Amino acid sequence: MSKTYIEVGTLIVALVVLWLLLVFIQNPVALIVNSIIAFAILFLLNAIFGLGIPINIITILIVAIGGIVGLLLVIILRLMRIAFV
């Protein structure tokens, strides 16, 4: 995979996360609920499917800030063996 594709993909993901954060900042309860649901799904995926995603400070911050979108980002990066290996 070309380095350019990774950079463009990262930029698109960052813009989507920024947009989602702006939406959730208007309603902080939605951000908290989204983060709690994402943490629960992360733990269930690790326990049931054995994805092997390490639970460290980086993973926790991505999932806490990004919620479900952050969790999807972590899962995609793990499955593509780019990060969290």
C-alpha positions as CSV (number, residue, x, y, z in Angstrom):
1,M,0.0,0.0,0.0
2,S,1.3,3.4,-1.0
3,K,2.3,5.9,1.7
4,T,0.1,8.5,0.0
5,Y,-3.0,6.4,0.4
6,I,-2.3,6.0,4.2
7,E,-1.8,9.7,4.5
8,V,-5.0,10.6,2.7
9,G,-6.9,8.0,4.7
10,T,-5.5,9.3,7.9
11,L,-6.6,12.8,6.9
12,I,-10.1,11.7,6.1
13,V,-10.4,9.8,9.4
14,A,-9.1,12.9,11.3
15,L,-11.7,15.1,9.6
16,V,-14.5,12.7,10.4
17,V,-13.4,12.4,14.0
18,L,-13.2,16.2,14.3
19,W,-16.7,16.6,12.9
20,L,-18.1,13.9,15.3
21,L,-16.4,15.7,18.2
22,L,-18.0,19.0,17.2
23,V,-21.4,17.3,17.1
24,F,-20.9,15.5,20.5
25,I,-19.5,18.6,22.2
26,Q,-22.9,20.2,21.8
27,N,-24.3,17.3,23.8
28,P,-21.8,16.0,26.3
29,V,-24.1,13.2,27.6
30,A,-24.1,11.7,24.1
31,L,-20.2,11.7,24.1
32,I,-20.1,9.9,27.5
33,V,-22.7,7.3,26.5
34,N,-20.9,6.8,23.1
35,S,-17.6,6.3,24.9
36,I,-19.0,3.8,27.5
37,I,-20.7,1.8,24.7
38,A,-17.4,1.7,22.7
39,F,-15.5,0.5,25.8
40,A,-18.0,-2.3,26.4
41,I,-17.8,-3.4,22.8
42,L,-14.0,-3.3,22.9
43,F,-13.9,-5.5,26.0
44,L,-16.5,-7.9,24.5
45,L,-14.6,-8.2,21.2
46,N,-11.4,-9.0,23.0
47,A,-13.1,-11.5,25.2
48,I,-15.4,-13.2,22.7
49,F,-13.5,-13.0,19.4
50,G,-10.0,-12.7,20.8
51,L,-8.9,-9.8,18.6
52,G,-5.9,-9.3,20.8
53,I,-6.2,-5.5,20.9
54,P,-4.0,-4.4,23.8
55,I,-5.7,-2.2,26.4
56,N,-3.2,0.5,27.0
57,I,-3.3,4.3,27.4
58,I,-3.3,4.9,23.6
59,T,-6.2,2.6,23.0
60,I,-8.2,4.0,25.9
61,L,-7.7,7.6,24.7
62,I,-8.7,6.8,21.1
63,V,-11.8,4.9,22.2
64,A,-12.7,7.5,24.8
65,I,-12.4,10.4,22.5
66,G,-13.6,8.8,19.3
67,G,-16.3,6.5,20.8
68,I,-17.6,4.0,18.2
69,V,-15.7,5.6,15.4
70,G,-12.5,5.4,17.4
71,L,-13.2,1.8,18.2
72,L,-13.6,1.1,14.5
73,L,-10.4,2.8,13.8
74,V,-8.5,0.7,16.3
75,I,-10.1,-2.5,15.0
76,I,-9.2,-1.6,11.4
77,L,-5.6,-0.7,12.3
78,R,-5.3,-3.9,14.2
79,L,-6.7,-6.1,11.4
80,M,-4.4,-4.4,8.9
81,R,-1.5,-4.9,11.2
82,I,-0.6,-1.2,11.1
83,A,-0.9,-0.6,14.8
84,F,-1.8,-2.4,18.0
85,V,0.1,-5.5,16.9
